[in-house]
Amino acid sequence: METTEKNMEHGEHFNESIVNEVILEDMKYNDVADSLGISVNTVKSLKKSAYTSLREQLKDPMLFLLFLLIG
């Protein structure tokens, strides 16, 4: 299986890893890319996608309040 297919197959895992490593643990893009076996540009794209998804989810006032209570 090609690397691109593996990346797409495990996209959700990568998104979660990006959030954990780049956003929460403040890791460098290069380090995250190496640990996941993907390019730096893919890390940046997945981070942007994660933020967009989170922003959409937090448009619902109840989810936003739940997020604030948990965090």
DSSP file (Angstrom, degrees, kcal/mol; ACC not computed):
  #  RESIDUE AA STRUCTURE BP1 BP2  ACC     N-H-->O    O-->H-N    N-H-->O    O-->H-N    TCO  KAPPA ALPHA  PHI   PSI    X-CA   Y-CA   Z-CA
    1    1 A M              0   0    0      0, 0.0     2,-0.0     0, 0.0     5,-0.0   0.000 360.0 360.0 360.0 135.1    0.0    0.0    0.0
    2    2 A E     >  -     0   0    0      1,-0.1     4,-2.2     4,-0.0     5,-0.2  -0.291 360.0-113.0 -71.4 158.3    1.4    3.4   -0.9
    3    3 A T  H  > S+     0   0    0      1,-0.2     4,-2.6     2,-0.2     5,-0.2   0.889 116.7  54.5 -58.9 -41.6    2.1    6.0    1.8
    4    4 A T  H  > S+     0   0    0      1,-0.2     4,-2.2     2,-0.2    -1,-0.2   0.909 108.6  48.3 -61.1 -42.3   -0.7    8.3    0.5
    5    5 A E  H  > S+     0   0    0      2,-0.2     4,-2.5     1,-0.2    -1,-0.2   0.896 111.2  50.5 -65.0 -39.7   -3.2    5.5    0.9
    6    6 A K  H  X S+     0   0    0     -4,-2.2     4,-2.0     2,-0.2    -2,-0.2   0.913 109.5  51.7 -62.4 -42.5   -2.0    4.7    4.3
    7    7 A N  H  < S+     0   0    0     -4,-2.6     7,-0.2     1,-0.2    -2,-0.2   0.909 112.5  44.5 -61.5 -42.8   -2.3    8.3    5.3
    8    8 A M  H >< S+     0   0    0     -4,-2.2     3,-1.3     1,-0.2     4,-0.2   0.888 111.4  53.7 -69.0 -38.5   -5.9    8.5    4.1
    9    9 A E  H 3< S+     0   0    0     -4,-2.5     3,-0.2     1,-0.3    -1,-0.2   0.851 118.3  35.5 -63.7 -34.5   -6.8    5.2    5.7
   10   10 A H  T 3X S+     0   0    0     -4,-2.0     4,-2.3     1,-0.2    -1,-0.3   0.007  80.8 125.2-108.0  26.8   -5.5    6.5    9.1
   11   11 A G  H <> S+     0   0    0     -3,-1.3     4,-2.6     1,-0.2    -1,-0.2   0.865  72.5  50.7 -55.8 -43.2   -6.6   10.1    8.6
   12   12 A E  H  > S+     0   0    0     -3,-0.2     4,-2.2    -4,-0.2    -1,-0.2   0.903 109.9  50.7 -64.9 -40.3   -8.6   10.2   11.8
   13   13 A H  H  > S+     0   0    0      1,-0.2     4,-2.4     2,-0.2    -1,-0.2   0.914 110.8  49.7 -61.5 -42.5   -5.7    8.9   13.8
   14   14 A F  H  X S+     0   0    0     -4,-2.3     4,-2.9    -7,-0.2    -2,-0.2   0.915 108.4  52.2 -64.5 -42.5   -3.4   11.5   12.2
   15   15 A N  H  X S+     0   0    0     -4,-2.6     4,-2.3     1,-0.2    -1,-0.2   0.928 111.8  46.3 -59.3 -44.5   -5.9   14.3   13.1
   16   16 A E  H  X S+     0   0    0     -4,-2.2     4,-2.4     1,-0.2    -1,-0.2   0.905 113.5  49.1 -64.1 -41.3   -6.0   13.2   16.7
   17   17 A S  H  X S+     0   0    0     -4,-2.4     4,-3.2     2,-0.2     5,-0.4   0.890 109.3  52.6 -65.4 -39.2   -2.2   12.9   16.8
   18   18 A I  H  X>S+     0   0    0     -4,-2.9     4,-2.3     2,-0.2     5,-1.2   0.940 110.4  47.4 -61.8 -47.1   -1.8   16.3   15.3
   19   19 A V  I  <>S+     0   0    0     -4,-2.3     5,-2.2    -5,-0.2     4,-0.5   0.937 117.1  43.6 -59.5 -47.2   -4.0   17.9   17.9
   20   20 A N  I  <>S+     0   0    0     -4,-2.4     5,-1.5     3,-0.2    -2,-0.2   0.931 124.1  32.3 -65.0 -46.8   -2.2   16.1   20.7
   21   21 A E  I  <5S+     0   0    0     -4,-3.2     6,-2.8     3,-0.2    -3,-0.2   0.924 127.9  30.8 -83.6 -46.4    1.3   16.7   19.5
   22   22 A V  I  <5S+     0   0    0     -4,-2.3     4,-0.3    -5,-0.4    -3,-0.2   0.940 130.6  28.6 -80.2 -48.3    1.3   20.1   17.7
   23   23 A I  I   <S+     0   0    0     -5,-1.2    -3,-0.2    -4,-0.5    -4,-0.1   0.955 131.2  28.8 -82.7 -51.8   -1.4   21.9   19.6
   24   24 A L  I   <S+     0   0    0     -5,-2.2    -3,-0.2    -6,-0.2    -4,-0.2   0.881 131.3  33.2 -81.8 -38.8   -1.4   20.4   23.1
   25   25 A E  S   <S-     0   0    0     -5,-1.5    -1,-0.2    -6,-0.3    -3,-0.2   0.478  97.6-132.0 -97.5  -2.7    2.3   19.4   23.5
   26   26 A D        +     0   0    0     -4,-0.3    -4,-0.2     1,-0.2    -3,-0.1   0.853  43.4 169.2  56.0  40.4    3.7   22.2   21.3
   27   27 A M        -     0   0    0     -6,-2.8    -1,-0.2     1,-0.1     2,-0.1  -0.455  38.7-101.2 -78.7 156.6    5.8   19.9   19.3
   28   28 A K     >  -     0   0    0     -2,-0.1     4,-2.2     1,-0.1     5,-0.2  -0.462  26.1-119.1 -74.9 148.7    7.6   21.1   16.1
   29   29 A Y  H  > S+     0   0    0      1,-0.2     4,-2.8     2,-0.2     5,-0.2   0.898 113.7  53.7 -54.7 -43.8    6.0   20.3   12.7
   30   30 A N  H  > S+     0   0    0      1,-0.2     4,-2.3     2,-0.2    -1,-0.2   0.903 108.4  48.8 -60.7 -42.2    9.2   18.4   11.7
   31   31 A D  H  > S+     0   0    0      2,-0.2     4,-2.3     1,-0.2    -1,-0.2   0.905 113.1  46.7 -65.6 -41.7    9.1   16.2   14.8
   32   32 A V  H  X S+     0   0    0     -4,-2.2     4,-2.0     2,-0.2     5,-0.2   0.922 111.5  51.6 -66.0 -43.9    5.4   15.4   14.4
   33   33 A A  H  X>S+     0   0    0     -4,-2.8     5,-2.1     1,-0.2     4,-1.3   0.916 111.7  47.3 -59.3 -44.0    5.9   14.6   10.7
   34   34 A D  H  <5S+     0   0    0     -4,-2.3     3,-0.2     1,-0.2    -1,-0.2   0.915 111.3  50.3 -63.6 -43.2    8.8   12.3   11.5
   35   35 A S  H  <5S+     0   0    0     -4,-2.3    -1,-0.2     1,-0.2    -2,-0.2   0.815 119.1  37.3 -67.8 -29.1    6.9   10.5   14.2
   36   36 A L  H  <5S-     0   0    0     -4,-2.0    -1,-0.2     2,-0.1    -2,-0.2   0.535 107.0-122.0 -98.4  -8.4    3.8    9.9   12.0
   37   37 A G  T  <5S+     0   0    0     -4,-1.3     2,-0.2     1,-0.3    -3,-0.2   0.850  72.9 115.5  70.8  34.4    5.8    9.2    8.8
   38   38 A I      < -     0   0    0     -5,-2.1    -1,-0.3    -6,-0.2    -2,-0.1  -0.786  69.3 -89.1-127.7 171.4    4.1   12.1    6.9
   39   39 A S     >  -     0   0    0     -2,-0.2     4,-1.8     1,-0.1     5,-0.1  -0.385  31.7-116.8 -80.7 160.6    5.3   15.4    5.3
   40   40 A V  H  > S+     0   0    0      1,-0.2     4,-2.3     2,-0.2     5,-0.2   0.883 117.0  55.5 -62.1 -39.1    5.4   18.7    7.2
   41   41 A N  H  > S+     0   0    0      1,-0.2     4,-2.4     2,-0.2    -1,-0.2   0.860 105.0  52.6 -64.0 -34.2    2.8   20.1    4.8
   42   42 A T  H  > S+     0   0    0      2,-0.2     4,-2.8     1,-0.2    -1,-0.2   0.899 107.4  52.2 -66.5 -39.7    0.5   17.3    5.6
   43   43 A V  H  X S+     0   0    0     -4,-1.8     4,-2.2     2,-0.2    -2,-0.2   0.934 111.0  47.3 -59.2 -46.3    0.9   18.1    9.3
   44   44 A K  H  X S+     0   0    0     -4,-2.3     4,-2.3     1,-0.2    -2,-0.2   0.908 112.9  48.6 -62.5 -42.7    0.0   21.7    8.6
   45   45 A S  H  X S+     0   0    0     -4,-2.4     4,-2.4     1,-0.2    -2,-0.2   0.911 111.9  48.4 -64.6 -42.3   -3.0   20.7    6.5
   46   46 A L  H  X S+     0   0    0     -4,-2.8     4,-2.4     2,-0.2    -1,-0.2   0.862 110.1  52.3 -67.7 -35.0   -4.2   18.3    9.2
   47   47 A K  H  X S+     0   0    0     -4,-2.2     4,-2.4    -5,-0.2    -2,-0.2   0.933 110.8  47.4 -63.8 -45.6   -3.8   20.9   11.9
   48   48 A K  H  X S+     0   0    0     -4,-2.3     4,-2.4     1,-0.2    -2,-0.2   0.912 112.3  50.0 -61.5 -42.5   -5.8   23.4    9.9
   49   49 A S  H  X S+     0   0    0     -4,-2.4     4,-2.5     2,-0.2    -1,-0.2   0.888 109.3  51.7 -63.1 -40.1   -8.5   20.7    9.3
   50   50 A A  H  X S+     0   0    0     -4,-2.4     4,-2.5     2,-0.2    -2,-0.2   0.912 110.7  47.8 -64.1 -42.9   -8.6   19.9   13.0
   51   51 A Y  H  X S+     0   0    0     -4,-2.4     4,-2.7     2,-0.2    -2,-0.2   0.913 111.9  50.0 -63.8 -42.1   -9.1   23.6   13.9
   52   52 A T  H  X S+     0   0    0     -4,-2.4     4,-2.2     2,-0.2    -2,-0.2   0.925 112.1  47.6 -62.0 -44.8  -11.8   23.9   11.3
   53   53 A S  H  X S+     0   0    0     -4,-2.5     4,-2.4     2,-0.2    -2,-0.2   0.920 112.7  48.3 -62.8 -44.7  -13.6   20.9   12.6
   54   54 A L  H  X S+     0   0    0     -4,-2.5     4,-2.1     1,-0.2    -2,-0.2   0.909 109.8  52.6 -62.3 -42.5  -13.4   22.1   16.2
   55   55 A R  H  < S+     0   0    0     -4,-2.7     4,-0.3     1,-0.2    -1,-0.2   0.904 110.4  48.1 -60.3 -42.2  -14.7   25.5   15.2
   56   56 A E  H >< S+     0   0    0     -4,-2.2     3,-1.1     1,-0.2     4,-0.4   0.908 111.8  49.5 -64.9 -42.4  -17.7   23.9   13.5
   57   57 A Q  H >< S+     0   0    0     -4,-2.4     3,-0.9     1,-0.2    -1,-0.2   0.840 107.4  54.8 -66.4 -32.8  -18.4   21.7   16.5
   58   58 A L  T 3< S+     0   0    0     -4,-2.1    -1,-0.2     1,-0.2    -2,-0.2   0.453  83.6  84.7 -84.5   0.7  -18.2   24.6   18.9
   59   59 A K  T <  S+     0   0    0     -3,-1.1    -1,-0.2    -4,-0.3    -2,-0.2   0.806  73.5  83.8 -67.4 -28.3  -20.8   26.6   17.0
   60   60 A D  S <> S-     0   0    0     -3,-0.9     4,-2.3    -4,-0.4     3,-0.3  -0.674  81.2-144.1 -75.0 118.4  -23.4   24.7   18.9
   61   61 A P  H  > S+     0   0    0      0, 0.0     4,-2.3     0, 0.0     5,-0.2   0.834  97.1  52.8 -56.3 -36.0  -23.7   26.6   22.3
   62   62 A M  H  > S+     0   0    0      2,-0.2     4,-2.2     1,-0.2     5,-0.2   0.910 109.9  47.1 -68.5 -40.6  -24.2   23.4   24.3
   63   63 A L  H  > S+     0   0    0     -3,-0.3     4,-2.6     2,-0.2    -1,-0.2   0.886 110.9  53.3 -66.0 -37.3  -21.1   21.8   22.9
   64   64 A F  H  X S+     0   0    0     -4,-2.3     4,-2.2     2,-0.2    -2,-0.2   0.927 110.0  47.1 -62.6 -44.7  -19.1   25.0   23.5
   65   65 A L  H  X S+     0   0    0     -4,-2.3     4,-2.3     2,-0.2    -2,-0.2   0.892 111.8  50.8 -63.9 -39.6  -20.2   25.0   27.2
   66   66 A L  H  X S+     0   0    0     -4,-2.2     4,-2.4     2,-0.2     5,-0.2   0.914 109.0  51.8 -63.6 -42.4  -19.4   21.4   27.5
   67   67 A F  H  X S+     0   0    0     -4,-2.6     4,-2.5     1,-0.2    -2,-0.2   0.908 110.6  48.2 -59.8 -42.9  -15.9   22.1   26.0
   68   68 A L  H  < S+     0   0    0     -4,-2.2    -1,-0.2     1,-0.2    -2,-0.2   0.884 111.5  49.9 -66.1 -38.7  -15.4   24.9   28.5
   69   69 A L  H  < S+     0   0    0     -4,-2.3    -2,-0.2     1,-0.2    -1,-0.2   0.878 114.7  43.4 -68.0 -37.6  -16.5   22.7   31.4
   70   70 A I  H  <        0   0    0     -4,-2.4    -2,-0.2     1,-0.2    -1,-0.2   0.914 360.0 360.0 -73.2 -43.6  -14.2   19.8   30.5
   71   71 A G     <        0   0    0     -4,-2.5    -1,-0.2    -5,-0.2    -2,-0.2   0.469 360.0 360.0 -74.3 360.0  -11.2   22.0   29.7
